[in-house]
C-alpha cells in the first residue's frame, strides 16, 4: 500500500502492509516518506510527531505490526540562517528538484567564518525562494559537492530532500559504478609525461601548514585523479599544458595537490605552485599579463553528468572556459610553438 499525504495539514498517512510487519519504525517510515532520509525520520519520531493507531510513538526502534495506521506530521521547514541575497547567477538548468549553475570565480560555495555573505548559498536562497522544499527541516539548497572559491564551472544543487539524498549517493560513488561524470580543465606548468595516467595517493592536512592539503605517506584519505594531456603551449623556453582531469574521489584541493605532486602545478596557484617565478618570467609578455589578470588557479569544472533524481534521465552539462582562462589560453596560443591534442 502506498502512503497518502495532505499538503494542507502537512501529514503523511499509511497502513503497514503485511511484508513490513516486524520491521523498525524508522526504516518503514523512511521507505514510505520517500523524500525524507532515515536520519531525518529518526529525528521526527523522537520529536513526537508520529502516531500509531492514535498513540504517540517516540522510539525509532519500535517494531511495527501489520495493519497499524501510521501518521507522521511533517513540520514546515524553517528559514535558513544565511540571508538570501540577490546576485547574478549563470543558471544552466532548473526544475522542481534541482538547479545547475556555472559558478563564477571568487565565489565561496557555503557561508563560513569570514565569508558569511556573497556565497553561492546566499544567491540560491534568493533565486530559488519558495521552490526550496526543505532539507533536514531547513529551507535551504542542498549542497552535494563543492568547488574551491576560485575554481569555476558546473555545479548541481538539490532543491528537495529526495533530490539531495539521491545526488549525494551518486557523488559518494564518484562514478565508479554509477552515472556520475566530472571533468576539469587545468592549465599546468610543463608537459606531463606520460601524457595520461592515474594519480593515487593519500591526501590530508599538510603537517607544516594546516590550511593546506598535502600528499602523505600515512594517514589522510585515499585520493585518485585520472589525467590526460589535451594541448601543449610553448616549447623551448617555456611550456604550459592544458590537462583534462577526472576525479574518482573528492578530496579538498585534490587536483591542485595531485598535479603539484606530479611536478606540474597549476598556473596561478599561490598555495601549491611555489617556486615558479622563473617560469613566469619566461612567458611572453602578453601571457604574463594574462596570468597576472587571472589572479587565481587555472582550474575549471567543464563537465558534469549525473542521473536526475526523480526522472532517472541521464543529464550532462558543460560550461565553456571563463573569460580570464580563455584570455590566458589565447595569449599562450599566440606564441605557441607546438600542439598536442587527441
N, C-alpha and C positions, 0 to 999 in steps of 0.2 A: 504494500500500500504506500502511496506517495504522500508526502506531507502537504498540508494546506497552510496558507498564510493569509493574514489580514493586514493590509497596509495601513488601514485606519487605526487599528489597535497595535500594530507592530508586533504581532504574535505569530508563533509557529505551532500548529497543532497536528498531531498524527497518532495513529494507533499502532502499537507494537505488533508486527507480523510474527507468525509462529517461528520463522527461521532466526529471528533476533532474540528470542526468549533466552534468558540466562546471561546475556552479554552486558558489559559495563554500560552504565548510563551515558557517560561522556562519549564513548565510541558510537553508540546508537544515535545520539543527538547530532554528532559531527557528520554522520552519514546522511541524515535527513535534512540537516541545515547545511546545504552544500556550500554556501558562501562563507561559512564560519569555520575557522580552524579548530582542531580538537583542544588546543590550549585555551583558546578563547571560550569554547564551550565549558571547559572546566571552571574558568573564572565566573561565567554567568551562573553556573549551578551553585557555586559557593556563595554567590551574591544573593541567593534565594529568589531567583527569577523564574524557577521551574517548578511545576506541579505535576504530580502523577495521580490521576483519579481525584483531583482536587486538593491533594495534600502536598505541601511544600517539601521538596527533597533537596538537600544541600550537599550531598555526598556524591562526587563524581564516580566512585567505585560501586555505587549501588547497582545491583543486578536486576534488570528489568524482567517483566513477565509478559507472556502473550496477552494481547487484547487490552493492556493498560493504555489509558489515554494520557498522552504527554502533551503539556502545554508550556512553551517557552516564551517568556516575554522578552523582547529584544529592545533594550533601551535605545533611545535616539542617540546617534553619535554626537559627541561633544565637539565643539570647535577646537581646532588645533591651536597650540600655543603660539607657533610662529605666525607673524602677521602676514596677511595677504597683501601683495604689492603688485601694482601694475607695471609690468616690464615687458620689453619686446621679446617674443619667443618665435623661433623658427619651427613651426609645427609641421611635421611630415605626414602625420595621420592621427586621427582621433575618432573614437566611438565611445559607447557607454562603458566599456570595460577598461580601456587603456588609452594612453596618449604616447606618441612617438615624437621626439623633438631632436633637432640638430643643435646640441649645446654649444654655446659660444665660449671663447676663451675668457679667462678672468672671471669665471662664474663658479662659485662653490656650489656643490650639489645640495648639501643639507646644512641648516644652521648649526653653528658651533661657537664656542667662546672665541670672540674676536671677529666672527663672521655671522652675526645674528640676523643681518638683513642683506638683501640683494642676492639671495641664493635662488637656485632653481626651485626649491620647495616654496619659497615665498611667491615666486612668479606663478607656479602651478596652482597654488591656493586661490589666487585671484582669477586666473584664466579658467579653471575648472569649476570653481564655485560650488553650487549645489549638486553638480553632477558627481561629486565625491560622495560615495555612499557610506563611508566609514570603514576603517581598517583597525582591528583591535579596539573598536568602540570609539575611535577618534576620527573625525572628519579630516583626513589628510591624504596626500598622494603616497602611494606605496612604492618606495624606492627599493628595487631588487638588485641594482648594480650601480656602480658609481664610476665617474671619470674624474681624474685629477682636476683641480681648479683650472689649470692652463692647458688641459687636453680638450680638444674639440671633438664634435662628432655625434653619432647616433646613440640615443638613449631611449629605452622604453620605461614607462612608469604606469603602475596599476592604479585604477580608479575605484575598484571594488576589492573586497576581501577575497572573493573567489579568484579573481584575476591575479591578485598578489600571491596567493598560495601556489597557483598553477605556474606562474612565471618564476617564482622563487625556486621551485623544484627543477625547472629547466636550467636555471643558472647554476644551481648546486651540482647538476650533472655535467656542466661545462661542455655539452655537445659530445660527450664520449659515447653515449648510447641514444641520446635524444636529438631533437631537431635544432638545438641552439647553434648559431653560427656567428662568430665575431671575427672581424678582420680590421687591423690597424695599419696605417701607413706611417712610417717613420723615416726621417732623414738623419742618417748617421755618418760619422766621420769614417773615412776609409772604405775599403771594399771587403766585405766578409768573405772568407774562404774557409770551407767550401761555400758555394753560393746558396745553399739551403741546408736546413738541418733542424735538429731538436735540441733545445737547451733545457736540461733538467737539473735543478739544484734545490737546496734548502734556502729559503728566504726568511729573514726575521729582522728584528731591530738591530741596527748597527751598534755594537758594543762601545764604539768610540764616539758615536753621535746618535742619541736616542730619537732624534726627529727624522732620521733617515733609515732606510732599509738596506740590507746587505746580504750577499751570499755567505752562508755559514757552513762550517764543516760539520756542526752538530747543532741540534735544536732547530728552531724555526719550523717552517711548514714546507712541504713539497711544492715546487713550482715548475710548471712545464710551459715553454713557449716554442712554437714552431715558426721558423722564419724562412723567407725566400727573397733572394736578391731580385729586384724589379728593374732598376735602372742605375747606371753609374754616370756621375758627372765628373768632369775634370780628367786628370791623367797623370802627367809627370810631376808637377809641383804640388798639386793638391787633388784629393779625391773625396767625393761625397757620394753616398749611395742612398737610393730610396729602397726601403725594405718593407715587405709585407709580413705582418706578424699575426699569428692566430694563437689564441690562448686556450690552453687545456685546463688551466687553473686561474684563479682570480685574486692574486696577492697584490697588496699595496705596492704601487710603483713597479709592477713586475717587468714590463717591457723595458723600462728605463734601466732597472737594475741588471737585467739579463744582457742587454746589448752592451752596457758598460763592462760587464764581466767578460763578455766576448772580446773586448778591446775596441768596440765601436760605439762609443756613447752618442746619444742623440745631440744634434745641433741645438744650441740654446739651452741645454740642460745644466743649470747652475749647480744643482745638487750632485749630479752623478757624472758631470763632464769636466772634472778638474783637469788641469794640465793641457788644455787645448789652445792656449793663447797663440802659440806659434802657428798652429793650423789656421786660425782665424786670419792671421796676418798674411798668409799665403794665398788667401782667396782674392779674386779680382775685386776691385773697389765696389762695383755695383752689388756684388754678392755680400761683401762686408756690411754695406749699408742696409741691405735687405735683412741680414741676420740680426743686426742691431735693432731694426724695426720690429722683428719678430718678438724679441724680448720674452721668450718662453721656450719650453722644449718643443721640438718639431714633431709632434705626435697627434694623429687624427684618427678617430674611430670611424672608418669609412663605410663599414658594412655591419648590419645586424640582422640576423634571421632567427625566427622563433615560431612556435606554434601558437595560434590565437587561443587564449584560454577558454573561450566559450564556443566558437565555431569549429575549432580544430584545424582551421586553414593555416597552411604554411605561409608565413609572411616574411618579406625580405626588403630591407630598406637600405639605401645608400645615401651618402652625403658627399658632395664634391669637396676638394681641398678648400679650406678657408682662405680668404684673400691674402693674409700675411704669409702663409706657407706657399701659396701659389706664386706670389711675387718673388719669394726666395728661390723656388724652383726655376722660375723664368730667368732670374739673374744667373743661376748656375748653368742653365741650358745655353745662355748666350755665349758663354765661354767654354762650352762643352768640348772635350777632346775625345770622347768615346762613350758609346752607349752599350748597355747590356739589357736586353729585355727578352722575356719568354712567357 
